[in-house]
Amino acid sequence: MIVTRRATFRLYPNKSQEVKLHYWRRLHKDLYNACLYQRKTEYKRFGNSVSYYDQQNLLPEFKECWTEYKELGSQALQATVKRVDFAYQRFLKGVGGYPKFKSSRDYRGWTYPGISGWKAHTTGDSGYLELSHLGQIQMRGKARTWGNPTTLTIIWKQGKWYASITVNCEPVRQTGNGAVGLDFGTFHAIACSDETIIDNPRFLGNTQQKIKQASKKLCRKRAPNFKKKVKASKRWRKNRKKISKLQNTIANQRQDWQHQIAAQIVSCNSLVATEKLNVKGMTRKAKKSRKRKHQKAGLNRSLLDVGISNITSLIKYKLSECNGVFVDVPLSIAPSQTCPKCYHKKKKELSERVHNCQNCGFVADRDVAAAMVMLNYSRGLEQASTNVDAKPLSKATHCGGFRQVQQLKRQKPRT
Protein backbone atom coordinates (compact mmCIF):
# COMPACT_ATOMS: atom_id res chain seq x y z
CA MET A 1 0.00 0.00 0.00
CA ILE A 2 1.58 3.24 -1.18
CA VAL A 3 0.80 6.31 0.93
CA THR A 4 2.16 9.83 1.22
CA ARG A 5 4.36 10.77 4.16
CA ARG A 6 6.17 13.99 5.04
CA ALA A 7 9.79 14.29 6.21
CA THR A 8 11.35 17.54 7.44
CA PHE A 9 15.09 18.26 7.20
CA ARG A 10 17.15 21.14 8.56
CA LEU A 11 18.97 23.10 5.85
CA TYR A 12 22.45 24.58 6.27
CA PRO A 13 22.98 27.08 3.39
CA ASN A 14 26.15 29.14 3.06
CA LYS A 15 26.02 32.95 3.25
CA SER A 16 25.42 33.56 -0.45
CA GLN A 17 22.74 30.86 -0.60
CA GLU A 18 20.99 32.26 2.47
CA VAL A 19 20.90 35.74 0.93
CA LYS A 20 19.32 34.32 -2.22
CA LEU A 21 16.81 32.24 -0.26
CA HIS A 22 15.63 35.36 1.56
CA TYR A 23 15.45 37.20 -1.76
CA TRP A 24 13.29 34.44 -3.28
CA ARG A 25 11.07 34.44 -0.21
CA ARG A 26 10.43 38.18 -0.67
CA LEU A 27 9.66 37.66 -4.36
CA HIS A 28 7.06 35.00 -3.54
CA LYS A 29 5.61 37.32 -0.91
CA ASP A 30 5.30 40.14 -3.45
CA LEU A 31 3.60 37.80 -5.93
CA TYR A 32 1.13 36.70 -3.25
CA ASN A 33 0.29 40.32 -2.42
CA ALA A 34 -0.02 41.22 -6.11
CA CYS A 35 -2.51 38.41 -6.73
CA LEU A 36 -4.48 39.40 -3.64
CA TYR A 37 -4.51 43.07 -4.74
CA GLN A 38 -5.79 42.12 -8.21
CA ARG A 39 -8.66 40.10 -6.77
CA LYS A 40 -9.68 42.85 -4.35
CA THR A 41 -9.59 45.70 -6.88
CA GLU A 42 -11.34 43.73 -9.64
CA TYR A 43 -14.20 42.89 -7.31
CA LYS A 44 -14.53 46.32 -5.64
CA ARG A 45 -14.25 48.46 -8.79
CA PHE A 46 -15.76 46.26 -11.49
CA GLY A 47 -17.57 43.48 -9.63
CA ASN A 48 -15.54 40.77 -11.39
CA SER A 49 -14.39 37.58 -9.68
CA VAL A 50 -10.84 36.53 -10.57
CA SER A 51 -10.22 32.78 -10.48
CA TYR A 52 -7.01 30.85 -10.05
CA TYR A 53 -6.97 29.99 -13.76
CA ASP A 54 -7.10 33.68 -14.72
CA GLN A 55 -4.08 34.54 -12.59
CA GLN A 56 -2.17 31.41 -13.59
CA ASN A 57 -2.53 32.27 -17.28
CA LEU A 58 -1.06 35.73 -16.63
CA LEU A 59 2.19 34.31 -15.22
CA PRO A 60 4.06 34.06 -18.60
CA GLU A 61 3.43 37.75 -19.33
CA PHE A 62 4.23 38.63 -15.72
CA LYS A 63 7.64 36.92 -15.96
CA GLU A 64 8.43 38.79 -19.18
CA CYS A 65 7.85 42.07 -17.37
CA TRP A 66 9.51 41.07 -14.10
CA THR A 67 12.45 38.97 -15.30
CA GLU A 68 13.74 38.21 -11.77
CA TYR A 69 10.87 35.72 -11.37
CA LYS A 70 12.12 33.50 -14.21
CA GLU A 71 14.64 31.68 -12.02
CA LEU A 72 12.00 30.75 -9.43
CA GLY A 73 10.31 28.13 -11.63
CA SER A 74 6.82 28.04 -13.15
CA GLN A 75 5.39 25.42 -10.78
CA ALA A 76 6.61 27.25 -7.68
CA LEU A 77 4.94 30.45 -8.90
CA GLN A 78 1.71 28.56 -9.62
CA ALA A 79 1.76 27.19 -6.07
CA THR A 80 2.08 30.73 -4.68
CA VAL A 81 -0.87 31.86 -6.79
CA LYS A 82 -2.79 28.83 -5.54
CA ARG A 83 -2.20 29.93 -1.95
CA VAL A 84 -4.29 33.02 -2.62
CA ASP A 85 -7.06 30.83 -4.04
CA PHE A 86 -6.92 28.57 -0.96
CA ALA A 87 -7.21 31.63 1.31
CA TYR A 88 -10.34 32.79 -0.54
CA GLN A 89 -11.84 29.30 -0.46
CA ARG A 90 -11.38 29.18 3.32
CA PHE A 91 -12.98 32.60 3.66
CA LEU A 92 -16.00 31.67 1.51
CA LYS A 93 -16.51 28.44 3.49
CA GLY A 94 -16.42 30.38 6.77
CA VAL A 95 -13.31 28.59 8.01
CA GLY A 96 -10.96 31.60 8.02
CA GLY A 97 -11.06 35.39 7.82
CA TYR A 98 -10.69 37.59 4.78
CA PRO A 99 -7.22 37.20 3.20
CA LYS A 100 -4.70 39.85 4.23
CA PHE A 101 -1.52 41.19 2.72
CA LYS A 102 1.63 39.48 3.98
CA SER A 103 4.79 41.07 5.26
CA SER A 104 8.23 39.54 4.85
CA ARG A 105 8.16 38.53 8.51
CA ASP A 106 4.89 36.60 8.13
CA TYR A 107 5.60 34.94 4.77
CA ARG A 108 7.67 31.88 5.69
CA GLY A 109 8.36 30.07 2.44
CA TRP A 110 7.19 28.63 -0.85
CA THR A 111 6.34 25.26 -2.41
CA TYR A 112 7.43 23.17 -5.38
CA PRO A 113 4.24 21.16 -6.11
CA GLY A 114 6.03 18.79 -8.51
CA ILE A 115 9.48 17.31 -9.07
CA SER A 116 10.59 20.18 -11.31
CA GLY A 117 13.17 22.68 -10.04
CA TRP A 118 14.64 20.61 -7.21
CA LYS A 119 16.17 17.25 -6.37
CA ALA A 120 16.84 15.52 -3.04
CA HIS A 121 20.17 13.67 -2.94
CA THR A 122 19.36 11.45 0.03
CA THR A 123 17.98 8.07 1.02
CA GLY A 124 16.16 9.50 4.02
CA ASP A 125 19.16 10.10 6.28
CA SER A 126 20.67 13.60 5.79
CA GLY A 127 22.18 14.41 2.38
CA TYR A 128 21.91 17.40 0.03
CA LEU A 129 19.07 19.37 -1.51
CA GLU A 130 19.63 20.73 -5.01
CA LEU A 131 17.63 23.77 -6.15
CA SER A 132 17.71 25.21 -9.66
CA HIS A 133 19.79 28.42 -9.94
CA LEU A 134 21.06 27.94 -6.38
CA GLY A 135 23.09 24.72 -6.15
CA GLN A 136 23.31 22.06 -3.46
CA ILE A 137 22.45 22.78 0.18
CA GLN A 138 23.47 20.48 3.00
CA MET A 139 20.54 19.10 4.98
CA ARG A 140 20.30 17.00 8.11
CA GLY A 141 17.50 14.85 9.38
CA LYS A 142 16.16 11.33 9.22
CA ALA A 143 12.92 10.01 7.77
CA ARG A 144 11.38 6.88 9.23
CA THR A 145 10.36 5.63 5.77
CA TRP A 146 11.72 6.90 2.46
CA GLY A 147 10.36 6.58 -1.06
CA ASN A 148 9.84 8.68 -4.19
CA PRO A 149 9.88 12.44 -3.44
CA THR A 150 6.84 14.29 -4.82
CA THR A 151 6.69 17.85 -3.37
CA LEU A 152 9.00 20.24 -1.55
CA THR A 153 8.25 23.17 0.74
CA ILE A 154 11.01 25.57 1.81
CA ILE A 155 10.31 27.03 5.27
CA TRP A 156 11.96 29.89 7.19
CA LYS A 157 11.20 29.53 10.90
CA GLN A 158 12.90 30.89 14.01
CA GLY A 159 15.98 31.97 12.07
CA LYS A 160 16.46 28.52 10.51
CA TRP A 161 15.74 27.00 7.11
CA TYR A 162 13.86 23.72 6.70
CA ALA A 163 12.96 21.48 3.76
CA SER A 164 9.63 19.66 4.09
CA ILE A 165 9.52 16.82 1.54
CA THR A 166 6.56 14.55 0.83
CA VAL A 167 7.35 11.05 -0.43
CA ASN A 168 5.28 8.18 -1.79
CA CYS A 169 6.32 5.14 0.25
CA GLU A 170 5.17 1.85 1.73
CA PRO A 171 5.55 2.26 5.51
CA VAL A 172 5.80 -0.85 7.66
CA ARG A 173 5.17 -0.82 11.41
CA GLN A 174 5.17 -3.68 13.89
CA THR A 175 2.32 -4.04 16.36
CA GLY A 176 1.11 -6.47 19.00
CA ASN A 177 -2.12 -8.44 19.33
CA GLY A 178 -3.39 -6.43 22.29
CA ALA A 179 -6.41 -4.16 22.58
CA VAL A 180 -6.69 -1.03 24.70
CA GLY A 181 -9.18 1.68 25.55
CA LEU A 182 -7.99 5.25 26.09
CA ASP A 183 -9.53 8.03 28.16
CA PHE A 184 -8.06 11.51 27.75
CA GLY A 185 -8.05 14.13 30.46
CA THR A 186 -6.17 17.04 32.01
CA PHE A 187 -5.18 15.66 35.43
CA HIS A 188 -3.88 12.49 33.74
CA ALA A 189 -3.13 12.89 30.05
CA ILE A 190 -4.19 9.33 29.16
CA ALA A 191 -5.71 6.55 31.26
CA CYS A 192 -5.54 3.10 29.67
CA SER A 193 -7.88 0.17 30.23
CA ASP A 194 -4.95 -1.94 31.51
CA GLU A 195 -4.63 0.54 34.43
CA THR A 196 -1.63 2.30 32.90
CA ILE A 197 -1.62 6.01 33.68
CA ILE A 198 0.28 8.48 31.45
CA ASP A 199 0.82 11.73 33.34
CA ASN A 200 0.29 15.13 31.82
CA PRO A 201 3.75 16.59 31.06
CA ARG A 202 2.37 20.17 31.29
CA PHE A 203 4.85 21.70 28.86
CA LEU A 204 2.94 24.99 28.76
CA GLY A 205 2.36 25.11 32.51
CA ASN A 206 6.05 24.61 33.31
CA THR A 207 7.09 27.45 30.98
CA GLN A 208 4.11 29.78 31.50
CA GLN A 209 5.90 31.86 34.15
CA LYS A 210 8.84 32.57 31.84
CA ILE A 211 6.46 33.63 29.06
CA LYS A 212 4.61 35.97 31.45
CA GLN A 213 7.85 37.61 32.59
CA ALA A 214 9.00 38.07 29.00
CA SER A 215 5.58 39.48 28.03
CA LYS A 216 5.76 42.05 30.84
CA LYS A 217 9.13 43.20 29.57
CA LEU A 218 7.73 43.37 26.05
CA CYS A 219 4.92 45.71 27.17
CA ARG A 220 7.49 48.20 28.47
CA LYS A 221 9.24 48.46 25.09
CA ARG A 222 8.24 50.59 22.13
CA ALA A 223 5.85 48.51 20.03
CA PRO A 224 5.27 49.10 16.29
CA ASN A 225 2.32 51.22 15.18
CA PHE A 226 1.75 51.13 11.44
CA LYS A 227 -0.98 53.79 11.47
CA LYS A 228 1.25 56.31 13.27
CA LYS A 229 4.32 55.11 11.34
CA VAL A 230 6.19 54.16 14.50
CA LYS A 231 8.83 51.44 14.18
CA ALA A 232 9.46 48.86 16.87
CA SER A 233 12.54 49.34 19.01
CA LYS A 234 15.41 46.88 18.94
CA ARG A 235 14.63 45.78 22.48
CA TRP A 236 11.00 45.10 21.52
CA ARG A 237 12.11 42.91 18.62
CA LYS A 238 14.62 41.15 20.85
CA ASN A 239 11.98 40.34 23.50
CA ARG A 240 9.49 39.30 20.83
CA LYS A 241 12.01 36.77 19.47
CA LYS A 242 12.57 35.48 22.99
CA ILE A 243 8.83 34.81 23.47
CA SER A 244 8.58 33.15 20.05
CA LYS A 245 11.52 30.91 20.89
CA LEU A 246 9.89 29.80 24.16
CA GLN A 247 6.59 29.05 22.42
CA ASN A 248 8.36 27.15 19.65
CA THR A 249 10.24 25.06 22.23
CA ILE A 250 6.96 24.13 23.92
CA ALA A 251 5.42 23.11 20.59
CA ASN A 252 8.44 20.94 19.69
CA GLN A 253 8.45 19.24 23.10
CA ARG A 254 4.72 18.51 22.90
CA GLN A 255 4.96 17.13 19.36
CA ASP A 256 7.90 14.88 20.25
CA TRP A 257 6.06 13.56 23.34
CA GLN A 258 2.87 12.90 21.34
CA HIS A 259 4.77 10.89 18.72
CA GLN A 260 6.47 8.80 21.40
CA ILE A 261 3.20 8.07 23.23
CA ALA A 262 1.35 7.19 20.01
CA ALA A 263 4.16 4.87 18.87
CA GLN A 264 4.26 3.21 22.30
CA ILE A 265 0.49 2.53 22.23
CA VAL A 266 0.46 1.19 18.66
CA SER A 267 3.53 -1.02 19.20
CA CYS A 268 1.58 -3.16 21.70
CA ASN A 269 -2.02 -2.88 20.51
CA SER A 270 -3.67 -3.44 17.13
CA LEU A 271 -7.09 -2.34 18.44
CA VAL A 272 -7.47 1.10 20.02
CA ALA A 273 -10.75 2.58 21.22
CA THR A 274 -11.38 6.08 22.53
CA GLU A 275 -14.27 8.47 23.00
CA LYS A 276 -15.19 10.70 20.07
CA LEU A 277 -14.65 14.13 21.63
CA ASN A 278 -15.52 17.53 20.20
CA VAL A 279 -12.32 19.23 21.32
CA LYS A 280 -13.13 22.41 19.40
CA GLY A 281 -16.36 22.79 21.32
CA MET A 282 -14.77 21.82 24.63
CA THR A 283 -12.09 24.51 24.30
CA ARG A 284 -14.47 27.24 23.12
CA LYS A 285 -14.01 30.62 24.78
CA ALA A 286 -16.43 31.41 27.60
CA LYS A 287 -19.12 33.99 26.91
CA LYS A 288 -18.81 37.45 28.44
CA SER A 289 -21.98 37.02 30.47
CA ARG A 290 -20.75 33.78 32.07
CA LYS A 291 -18.99 33.61 35.42
CA ARG A 292 -15.71 31.81 36.17
CA LYS A 293 -14.19 32.86 32.84
CA HIS A 294 -10.66 32.59 34.22
CA GLN A 295 -11.28 29.00 35.30
CA LYS A 296 -12.61 28.14 31.83
CA ALA A 297 -9.55 29.72 30.23
CA GLY A 298 -7.28 27.62 32.46
CA LEU A 299 -9.21 24.45 31.56
CA ASN A 300 -8.86 25.28 27.84
CA ARG A 301 -5.10 25.70 28.23
CA SER A 302 -4.81 22.33 29.98
CA LEU A 303 -6.80 20.55 27.26
CA LEU A 304 -4.80 22.15 24.46
CA ASP A 305 -1.53 21.45 26.27
CA VAL A 306 -2.25 17.71 26.07
CA GLY A 307 -3.20 17.94 22.38
CA ILE A 308 -6.00 15.34 22.35
CA SER A 309 -6.88 15.79 18.68
CA ASN A 310 -3.29 15.50 17.52
CA ILE A 311 -2.61 12.38 19.60
CA THR A 312 -5.75 10.76 18.18
CA SER A 313 -4.73 11.55 14.59
CA LEU A 314 -1.20 10.23 15.23
CA ILE A 315 -2.58 6.95 16.61
CA LYS A 316 -4.89 6.63 13.60
CA TYR A 317 -2.19 7.03 10.96
CA LYS A 318 0.26 4.80 12.83
CA LEU A 319 -2.43 2.11 13.08
CA SER A 320 -3.02 2.42 9.33
CA GLU A 321 0.62 1.42 8.74
CA CYS A 322 0.08 -1.92 10.51
CA ASN A 323 -3.53 -2.57 9.41
CA GLY A 324 -4.84 -1.88 12.89
CA VAL A 325 -8.37 -0.93 13.96
CA PHE A 326 -9.42 2.36 15.55
CA VAL A 327 -12.86 2.68 17.16
CA ASP A 328 -14.60 5.99 17.86
CA VAL A 329 -16.87 5.39 20.85
CA PRO A 330 -19.98 7.63 20.64
CA LEU A 331 -20.83 10.01 23.48
CA SER A 332 -24.17 8.25 24.01
CA ILE A 333 -22.31 5.37 25.70
CA ALA A 334 -21.32 7.74 28.56
CA PRO A 335 -18.11 5.86 29.53
CA SER A 336 -17.39 7.95 32.62
CA GLN A 337 -20.91 7.28 34.01
CA THR A 338 -21.03 3.52 33.23
CA CYS A 339 -19.64 0.60 35.20
CA PRO A 340 -17.39 -1.64 33.05
CA LYS A 341 -18.50 -4.80 34.88
CA CYS A 342 -22.28 -4.57 35.21
CA TYR A 343 -22.95 -1.58 32.90
CA HIS A 344 -24.94 0.20 35.59
CA LYS A 345 -25.13 3.93 34.89
CA LYS A 346 -24.87 6.58 37.57
CA LYS A 347 -24.07 10.24 37.11
CA LYS A 348 -20.83 11.39 38.75
CA GLU A 349 -19.58 14.83 39.62
CA LEU A 350 -16.22 15.95 38.28
CA SER A 351 -14.83 15.92 41.81
CA GLU A 352 -15.43 12.14 42.08
CA ARG A 353 -12.13 10.64 40.88
CA VAL A 354 -12.86 7.04 41.97
CA HIS A 355 -15.46 4.77 40.37
CA ASN A 356 -17.32 2.86 43.10
CA CYS A 357 -20.27 0.90 41.69
CA GLN A 358 -23.08 0.50 44.20
CA ASN A 359 -24.62 -2.25 42.08
CA CYS A 360 -21.70 -4.74 41.81
CA GLY A 361 -19.11 -3.19 44.14
CA PHE A 362 -16.43 -2.71 41.45
CA VAL A 363 -13.87 -0.05 42.46
CA ALA A 364 -11.34 1.56 40.10
CA ASP A 365 -9.96 4.89 39.04
CA ARG A 366 -12.64 6.89 37.26
CA ASP A 367 -10.62 7.39 34.06
CA VAL A 368 -9.46 3.74 34.00
CA ALA A 369 -13.06 2.56 34.37
CA ALA A 370 -14.11 4.78 31.45
CA ALA A 371 -11.30 3.31 29.31
CA MET A 372 -12.52 -0.21 30.18
CA VAL A 373 -16.04 0.70 29.02
CA MET A 374 -14.63 1.90 25.69
CA LEU A 375 -12.63 -1.31 25.24
CA ASN A 376 -15.69 -3.45 26.00
CA TYR A 377 -17.70 -1.48 23.45
CA SER A 378 -15.01 -1.93 20.77
CA ARG A 379 -14.77 -5.67 21.43
CA GLY A 380 -18.51 -5.98 21.02
CA LEU A 381 -18.24 -4.27 17.64
CA GLU A 382 -15.34 -6.49 16.66
CA GLN A 383 -17.36 -9.61 17.40
CA ALA A 384 -20.42 -8.30 15.57
CA SER A 385 -18.32 -6.99 12.63
CA THR A 386 -21.30 -5.05 11.36
CA ASN A 387 -20.82 -1.57 12.77
CA VAL A 388 -19.05 0.94 10.52
CA ASP A 389 -17.28 2.55 13.49
CA ALA A 390 -14.91 -0.43 13.78
CA LYS A 391 -13.03 -0.81 10.52
CA PRO A 392 -9.39 -1.20 9.47
CA LEU A 393 -7.63 2.02 8.61
CA SER A 394 -6.56 1.00 5.13
CA LYS A 395 -6.16 4.53 3.81
CA ALA A 396 -4.11 7.36 5.26
CA THR A 397 -4.68 11.06 4.76
CA HIS A 398 -2.45 12.60 2.13
CA CYS A 399 -0.13 15.24 3.54
CA GLY A 400 1.32 16.59 0.28
CA GLY A 401 1.05 20.33 -0.24
CA PHE A 402 -0.80 21.84 -3.22
CA ARG A 403 -1.62 18.51 -4.84
CA GLN A 404 -4.34 20.16 -6.89
CA VAL A 405 -1.77 22.21 -8.78
CA GLN A 406 -0.44 19.09 -10.49
CA GLN A 407 -3.92 18.23 -11.74
CA LEU A 408 -4.78 21.67 -13.10
CA LYS A 409 -4.42 22.25 -16.82
CA ARG A 410 -3.55 25.53 -18.45
CA GLN A 411 -6.64 27.19 -19.86
CA LYS A 412 -6.92 29.84 -22.52
CA PRO A 413 -7.45 33.40 -21.24
CA ARG A 414 -11.04 34.50 -21.15
CA THR A 415 -12.13 36.89 -23.89
Phi, psi and omega in degrees: 000117181267125178232172180256130177231155181247137177232134182247131180239147175275131180262144179233075180283155173281181188297315180294322178292322180294321177299318181289324177298317177295322179295317178296322179297320178293324178295318177295324177296317179295323177294319177301312180294324179295318178295321179294319180296319179297317180295317182294313183290321179297323181282319183288319185273321187241352180073020181263139175264126180262125181266173177296321181298321180299315182286327178295321182289344177273352184298319179301317177292324179298319180290332176291328179278318180248088189292341181293343180277351183294326183281354181279337180098139183293317184291325178294321178292322177297322179295323178293319176297323180293331177300320178297318179295320176299319180297320179290323177297319177296320180294316181292331178277352181082013181277319182231176179278182180291136183302141181241159175291145184257142171264168180298329180291326184271339182270112193263345181173193182214172188231142168256103186285351178231196181265007180273137175093358181202163178203134180260114177268079182199160173248019180108351181234097183054199181126209182226147175248125181254123178245142179296137179066017178225325180101195184268138179238131179291138177225149181232143181153171181216128177265141180293319179225132181245155181201221181268117179296141182239314181227161180220135175234122176269127186233135173250114185215127177054041177074015181228153178257139180227151174241116179257111187246131173262139183229146170270118187216175176240084183290144178233130180224137180272144179217165178264184180262011183281172176222142185213146172252142185238135174237121182268149179201190180253321178294307168251133181297310181220133172246124183262158181291342177270020177070018173276130181247125176254114184289155177284119182290338177052057179297317180290318181296324181287338183250000185298323181295320178295322179293321178296317179296318178292326179291324177296319177295324180295324181294336181275352181265165182282112182274157179286147176222103186289329180291320179269003179058047178252125179274152177288145178285164179296323180292326177295315179296323180294315179291326178295321177294325179295317179295317179298322179294319178296316180294323178293323178296318178298316181297319179294318179297317181295316181296319179296317179296318180297319178296318180295317180294317180296318179294323179295320180292315184289330182295338182249344187226131175263354175233121181232131180233138177208162182286140179278099185261145173265083186294325179298319178287325180293328183259020179291145182293140181292147179290157183294329182282345183282153175269171177058042180292325180293323178294321179293322178295320177295322177295320178298318179298319180294319179294317181288333179293326176289320181076058186297315182297319182291320178298318179298316180293325177294318179296321181298310185287332176288326175293327180295333180284344179237020178056041178275180183237132176241131183243126173267111180277124182292156181292338182295341178289332181053066185299323183286345181255000187247142176277131182287348182263311183248356178062028175279132183259135176209130182290135179241148172280160180295335180286343179279105183262358180238131176273118180230099184284124178280348182274313182243353178082012181286132182236131178197168174299142184302314182291322178295319178297321178295321178295323177296321178298318179297318180296318178298321179296316181293323178292325175295322177292322181295322179288321180288321179056033179237343182275139184284346181290334180254102181210149179296143178273083185278339183240140178251155180287133178290138181244014178287144181271137175055048180292333181294334183297325180292334184268348182280139179253145177297133177247158178287145178300146179288143180257000000 
